[in-house]
């Protein structure tokens, strides 16, 4: 395949996979059939476009080809023969005369279906990455360090659950319920966080998951321009991702925010995040993702660690605690207070959280306490807290970082 044709197929996959799956799912009512037919359409594109040329309307070509594939498979399946009279059968050659932009766009409805609350969280994540993101089953399995057969079964069960429950694509005329937006945003942020702070395995960051979550967040924000939280979610991901090149040293260990080489932060990604946050603010309502994005923005806008506006961050955490109270928010606020007012004040707040059962296994609680104690010169107490954090840390990179902190204090 020529480089031009390969690039065209790759671009079409990124731009039109979800749209094609949504169109086929809506037409035939079967997510399995939609996925398989669209996959075959892309296989045919890879074979035919280098010979015949890239069609003027790639999305229309792919959707028509996938429709042909689906109808052929239904014809071969005698158990579905009774459905044939209700189907509008296309011709054998995909030659639509409509432009891509006039095709129905079911991407939002597709994402909503993949994130349906009837599914378990792990199923929502897997289905979103497969049907909306276009990742293959092996790719998803590798990203989450799950055996491929296990992931394949997870996807099969999720699609079966949708069929049995009669869950399909919502009608575009239906009002978008804020709770459903929150459910979709939570799935996308979970995907991003699993890439940003890998919960298992030796790799501290899985960039492919971060980038896929950002791509899906861009789609969500573009399809819901009047809703602030999708734009806030996108901004939050972008601000965090802009620091990717500086978050780990050559030894693979985490580099604390204050110690990061800020020349490695990506200004283009930061600017895209700024634009997304402006869109969110223009929509007029402040939610958890908008507030978290505003906090992240305070970090990336500081030219040096000493320039960080910690009082502004404390105020934003106050707002976040009012909107979405949680022990983790309280802990993060305590850290911000320790930077704004001093470690003594921060330690008072952290100690109030010591007995909270929600933080009992959270390694960042003793790690935060250890840092404050270290800054106060109470090294023996800090070492004990770092060791406790080390026992709780789930990731290899975090364990290595905390081990280094313990070694540093042990020599004092």
C-alpha positions, 0 to 999 in steps of 0.5 A: 500500500502506498504511503498516501493510501495508508495515510488516507485509511488511517485518517478515515479510521480516526475520523469515521470509525465511530460515526460508521459504527453508530450508523450501522448500529442504529440501522440494524440494531445490533452492536456486534453486527455493526462492529464487524461490518465496519471492520470489514469495510475498513479492510476493503478500503485498505485493499481497494483505495490504493488501486481505485483511489480514495473516494471523494466522500470517505465516510459515505463510502465506508458506511455504504460498504459496511451496510452491504456487508451487514446485509450479506451477513443477514442474508446468510443467517437463516435465523434473521431471514424474517428481517429482510422485508424490513431492510432497505437493501443497498446496491452491491457497490457503494456509490453514495451521492451525498456528502460526508457532512450530510450523513447522520452523525450518531457518535454522541448516541454511540458513546452514550450507549457504550456508557449506559449505567446498566453496564458495569464500569469495566464493561463501559470502559472496554465497550467505549474503547472498542466501539467508539474508539476503534481499539482492537480487543488485543490493544484494550487487553494490553492497555489494561494488562488483562488477558486477551480472552478475558477482555474478549469475553468482557466485550461479548458480555457487555454487548449481550447485556445491551441486547437483552436489556433492549438498549440501543442508540438514543434518539438525537431529539431526546434531551441530554440528561446531565446525569448521563453526561456525568456518566460518560465523562466519568468513563472517559476520565477513568480511561485517561487516569488509567493511562496517566497513573497506571494502576498496575504494571511496570509502565508508569504512563500508558500514553495511548490511553491518555491520547484516546481519552483526549480524542473521545473527549474532543468528540464529546465536547464538539457534539455538546457545545452548550454543556460546560462539563465536557469542555472542562473535562477536555481542558483538565485532560489537556493540562495534565497531558501537557506535562507528560514529557516532564513527569518522569526522569530518565530513570523512570521515577516520578518527578514532583511537579515543583521539580519538573523541567517546565521547558518540556511542557507542551505549550500547544496542548496548554493553549488547547486546554485554555481554549477548552476552559474558556468554552466551559466558562462561557457555558456559565455553570461550574462543575467538578471537571471545570473546577479541576481544570481550573486548578490544573491551569494554575499549575501550568500557567506558572513559569516557575514553581515559586510563581504558583498562585497557591491561595487561588488553588486553595479557593478553587478547592473550597469551591470543589469541596462545595460541589463534590465533597470527598476525602480526596478533595480534602486531602488535596486542599490540605496539600494546597494549604501547606504550600500557601500557608505553611506545612504546620497548617497543612499538617493540621488538616491532614491529621484530621483525615487520618482516621477517615476509612475512605483514605485508609489504603490511599498511599498519598495520605501518608506521602503527603504527611511525610512531605510536610514533616520533612519540610518541618525537619521532623525526618524520623517521623517523615521516614515512618510515613514514607515507609507506610506510603510505600507499603500502600503504593500500587504502582512500580514507579510510585514504589520506586520513588518512595523507596528513594525518599526512604533511602534519602532520609535513612542516611540523615 
